[in-house]
């Protein structure tokens, strides 16, 4: 098993353990890992729409003199692209 595969498995196990812990404590389910979920093209499309929205923001921030905010919009653009890829392959991340 490659190092990347091991890390993905570690992230999945982390999420499972955190959800079990929340259930045992009677808390709302939260996790900071990867969950294997059903493939969801609609969720992937939502993330891509959000990424496109942030991409427009990068340009607009520059146009109105707030180019320092472009970096934040760029981060979230990339973040939502990765969430779209994860959703397309049946994973959820938080």
GIFEN-V496683 format. One record per pair of residues at least 6 apart in sequence whose C-alpha atoms are under 7 Angstrom apart, sorted by sequence separation. I is the first residue (numbers start at 1). J is the second residue. D is the distance in Angstrom with one decimal. If there is no record, write none. Layout:
i = (I:I)
j = (J:J)
d = (D:D)
This chain:
i = (22:23:61:86:22:22:61:62:61:19:19:18:19:58:18:58:15:57:58:15:15:55:14:15:54:55:15:54:12:11:12:54:55:11:12:54:51:52:51:51:51:50:51:48:47:48:47:47:48:47:45:44:44:44:43:44:40:41:39:40:39:39:40:39:38:37:36:37:36:37:35:36:34:35:34:35:34:33:33:32:31)
j = (28:29:67:92:29:30:69:70:70:29:30:30:31:70:31:73:31:73:74:32:33:73:33:34:73:74:35:74:33:33:34:76:77:34:35:77:76:77:77:78:80:80:81:80:80:81:81:83:84:84:84:84:85:87:87:88:87:88:87:88:88:89:90:90:90:90:90:91:91:92:91:92:91:92:92:93:93:93:94:94:94)
d = (6.3:6.8:5.3:6.3:5.6:7.0:6.4:6.8:6.0:5.4:6.0:6.8:6.1:4.5:5.5:5.8:4.9:6.3:6.5:5.8:4.5:6.9:5.8:5.8:5.2:6.7:6.3:6.8:5.9:4.7:4.7:6.7:6.0:5.3:5.6:5.3:6.9:7.0:4.2:6.9:5.3:6.6:6.1:6.4:5.1:6.0:6.5:6.5:6.1:5.2:6.8:4.1:6.8:5.3:6.3:5.7:5.7:5.7:6.3:5.9:5.8:5.9:6.7:4.1:5.1:5.0:5.9:5.3:4.7:6.6:5.4:6.6:6.3:5.1:5.6:6.6:4.8:5.8:6.4:5.4:6.7)
